[in-house]
Amino acid sequence: MAEEAPQSVVRRAEELRRQLNYHNYRYYVLDSPEIGDAEYDRLFRELEELEAKYPELVRPDSPTQRVGAEPLEEFGTIRHRAPMLSLGNAFDESDLHAFDERVKRHLGLPADEQIDYLMDLKVDGLAVSLTYESGVLARGATRGDGYTGEDTTQNLRTVRSIPLRMLGEDPPPLIEVRGEVYLDRREFARINREREDERLPVFANPRNAAAGSVRQLDSSITARRRLDIIIYGMGASEGVSFDRHSEMLDALEARGFRASPQRAVCHGVDETAAYYQRWLQKHGELSYGADGVVVKVDSLAMQSDLGQVSRSPRWAVAYKFPPEEQTTVVKDIFVSVGRTGALTPVAMMEPVVISGSTVQMATLHNEDEVARKDVRAGDTVVVRKAGDVIPEVVTVVTGKRTGNERKFVMPDKCPVCGADAVREEGEAVRRCTGIACPAQINGRIGHFFSRGGVNAEGLGPKIIAQLASKKMVRDPADFYFLTKDDLLKLERMGDKLAQNVLDAIASAKHPPLRRVISGLGIRHVGGHVAEVLAEQFGSLARLAGASEEELADTPEIGPVIAQAVAVFFRQEQTKELLRKLRKAGVSAQPAVAAPRASGGAFAGKTVIFTGALSIPRSEAEAMVKAQGGRATSSVTKSTDLVVVGDSPGSKAEKAQGLGIPIVTEDEFRRMLEQSD
C-alpha cells in the first residue's frame, strides 16, 4: 500500500504547482520570466519527485502533466456548449462598409452612427475550445463542424501558453475559452528541418503543421512541437458577465490567457479601415502567420441582438489580406465533373509555392471565365489563392506567348460518361445530363452513406465505384435491394466481406431523420441545418411536402436555404428516390427533441430575447425550454412572444410591425412565477 503524503508535503506540492504555473505564465504568455531556467528546472524536479513518491498528489493542473500521456486509439468527440461559428469574409473596403451598413440596419441604427469595433489579427492556425471547471482545464476540443469537435484534451494540455489552472481567486464555475492554436515561423522551420533529416515529408505550411500536431494520437509528439495559442473569445460560461468583447479579453488576460497584444477598439468604420491598412503593411513582421483582421462589434448586447445566420455571426467578419500571387506555366487544361454534374475547367500547372504550400492545379471556374481571361494551355499565368485557400488563375501574361499555346474549348459531352453536357439559359455552369454518370453517382452515393449521412460504416468508395461502374446501382436506394450474389460479382469480394457490406447497408435502414436529410446532399443543408429541419418537420414526408414559406418561417432557416430545399423536393428524380427508399423499407427515425413541460407557461410557444438581460441569455432560454417553449434567435411570423431587456434592437421593432406580443424581463419573470 502506497505511503500517504503528510500534510506538509501536500502543501509543498500545491505551492510548487502554483509557482510553476505562474512562472509558465511569465515565460510563455508574457515573455517576461522572473527566474532562470536552472531555478525553474529545480522546482519542476522537486514536484516530479514528490508526485512519484506520492501518486495521489498528481493533479490535472500539474505542470508535470504537459509532457504527454499514453497514445490514444482514437479521438472521442465533445459537444460544444455554445457553437463555434465560422466567419464571413470581406475582401475589400466596399465589403467592409457593406458589413457596417448591415450591422446598423439590423440594429435599427442611423447610417451615421459610429459603432465600436474590436479589431484583431486573424491568426492562421486551428480554432479550439478550452473548458475550465472551477478554474481548472477539464476538456479541450477542436472546432469540428462548429457544434461537435474532437476531444484533444490530452494534446492541448501540452501547449505551455494554455493555463492548466486559471490565475486569481474565485474562478468561475464554468467557462469555455476559444482560441487559435498555431506554430510560429521559427518553430515551423525547425520541425521541417527535423523531418527532412529523418527523410519524412515536410509540412506545406504552419497551419497544416499546427492542425496535424493537435490531432496526434500520441500527445508526446504534440508536446515536442512547441505549439502556441492566442485566445479570441468565450463560448458558454457561468458566473461571469461582461458588457464588451474587449472587456472579456482583458479579464481573460488577467486570468493567465494570452490574448493578442495587437487588438484595439476602433470607433467607426473609418478607424477600422485604417487599422486594416496598418496591419496590411506590417503583418509580415509578425512571428506567426496572419491572413487578415477580424472585425467584431464590441458591445455584447449588440452581438446578441444581431445573432447569426446558419453558421456565421452577423456581428463579425474576417477582412482578408490580398493573397500572395505567383507566376507559373499552364501545362494543360482538363475538365472535372463534380457530384452535382457541374463541369469545371481546371488548369494543370508547373508546381509553384503560394502562401507556404505547393500548388499544381487551379480552378478556372467556368467556360465564361476561361474565355474572359483567354487562358490557354502553354500560357504563363499569375496564380493566387482565392480567400487564401483555393488556387485560381488571376490573369495571363500575354507578353510571354510564343504562338504555340492551345485554346480551350468546353466539351459538349461529359468527359466521364459521354452524355450530353448542357448549359441552361442564365446559368454559368455546364452540367452533365447523364443520371448514371459515375462522377455524380459515386459522389452522391458516397455522401448519402458517409458518416455525415446515414453512416453505413464499412461501405467504402471502392465498392461504391465498382457497383456504379457495373451499373448495378444508380442512386442510394438501389443499395437496399442488393443481394449477396450481386456483391460476389465484384472484384476481390469474398463471402465474409459481402456479408459485412450487407450488414452495413442494413444498419443504415432506420437512421435518424437528420442524417437522411443531410445525406441527400441538398445545397446549403449541412449537419446543423438538417438537425433543425428534422426537429421542425418530424418526418421526411412532411419536409418534402413543405412549402417554401413554411420552410422560411422555420427558425434558423432563411429564404436561400428554404428555396434550395423546396426546389430539391420538387424534382421528379427526388420523388423517385423517396419512393424507392420507402419500397426498400427505409424509414427515418423522427427527431427526439429535449423533453419539455407539456403544461408550462410557454408550452408550444416560440420566444425571442432581445436587449441586455439581468441574467445570461442562455439561462433565460433554458427557462423557456423548461416550460415547454422554444427559444430562437430570429423574429418570424411564427414567433409568439418577444422579451425585451435594456437597449433592445431591431428585433423589437420587427415584432411590433408583425403584431407579436412584447413583454419586459419583469413581466417574463411573472409569467414564470404564475406557472409554478
C-alpha angles and dihedrals in degrees: 000000000000117000113255114241115249115239091250089058092046089053092046092051090050091050092049091051090049093049095045094047089050093049090047087055092049092049105036102030106028096027086221111110120194097197135039126254093256093056091046090050091050092054091045093051091048091054091045091053093049092049091047091053095041108030091182087072093068110111132183089243094053114121088225088070093067096079096080136264138235113312115266126234091219141334121270122214133250125202110222112233088218119024121258101229126205121231130245115232136242117194103181141015093271088059089051092052090046089054090050090050092050091051092052093045093052091046092046092238126150117261093247094054112121112223122201110238125193108224126200140155118266103237114217099230145086121304114230138175122222118199117204122192115196088344097306123111104251104165140006127194142175119245093253110169091341094262103052125028138179117274102244096158093128092055098041090055087068093060103100096205089059107088113230087202125024117242122246137039128294099020116199116269091241136006134164111210117197124205147148118255113209147161119236118231096258094050091047090053091048093052092049092049089054092048091050090052089051091046091242125141111271123234115260095221142349093261092059091044092052093047092047091049094052090049097053113128087211106064092194087072090053090050091056093054099069098224120188136202140212115194120218108176152328138271122194119355143172127207098016134086134174137186097213138033090230090054089052092054092047089053093048090049090054087052092059104270125131112240122179113277087206094066118116140169111239122197109224134345096287093060088045091055090048091053089053093050091050093054093040085067097039108036092094088067092062120105089230137044120271122179099188144324128283117229115202131176101245098212110086091202089057090047089054092049093048093051121173144292110229101300102352130075118236089216099064140047136180110234101203128214114237108272122251113262130210137180123238142147127264108231096184143338120231134173123245121202115213133206091268093050094255115152112220124185111225128193117224107207145180105274114269132175115238123176091346100311134092115249125196102157132044131185118245089193101216143342093272090057091049090051094044093051092034093222113184134182106265095030124134105233141182111238131192139166111258106227084359088284117069116055114230138171110251102185145336121252094224093180089072096056117125100188093254095094117119122226118231120238119192109233120240090210126065108257090216105047105008095238120140114283108214131191111204122215112276092016123116093199129074113217136200112245094202107115089194095047106144091219090062098033094054093049096042095046093041090053093047094053096036127110088264089052129041090324105230094179110206097031098111133188094255092059091045091050093050094049091047095047090051088050090238091130131031101173139006093273092063090067092067090061096052119118131204089254089057092053095046088065089069124095116269091003115143130183095262095048091047090054091048090054092049090048090051091052091046090051088060095052096096104029125162111277092241090059093052091049092048092046093055088075097228111177114262091009113116130158098291096044088047089054091051092050092047092053093046100047103025097206140045091238093055092047092048090051097045118117122234089251092053090050093048091051090058112107112260092011112108129190094272094056091040092055093047092051094045093048092048094054092045091063117105090221089058092048090051092049091051091049091053092047090053091048090052090054095249109155125176118225110238118246114268108220121204110274113268133191107265094208101034127132091263101034109160093356130126113221130192126197122206133174129022114318128198089241132044113283091236090058092052091048090050089055090055092049091048088056094053099265138115124239115208137171104229130066112231137156088272093058111114103188140012120204114202127203129179117323097006115200137214093307090075091051092048091049090050090051091052093046094244115158114257124201135178123243090257091053090048090054092049089053089054093048092051090057093055 
